[in-house]
């Protein structure tokens, strides 16, 4: 992800006895927040179309 964005999204953490790990950078936190906002907007935009698919069929055709 770091390579794709051209800046750190994930930062490595050097570990001691329990080992290291990784954490989101400040930019990574922003990336996740924006992604979640995109998900919410897409869900809201799709809702009327999805609602039509779940309505009972019209017997008149």
Buried (B, 14 or more C-beta within 10 A) or exposed (E): EBEEEEEBBBBEEEEEEEEEEEEBBEBBEEBEEEEEEEEEEEEEEEEEEEEEEEEEEEEEE
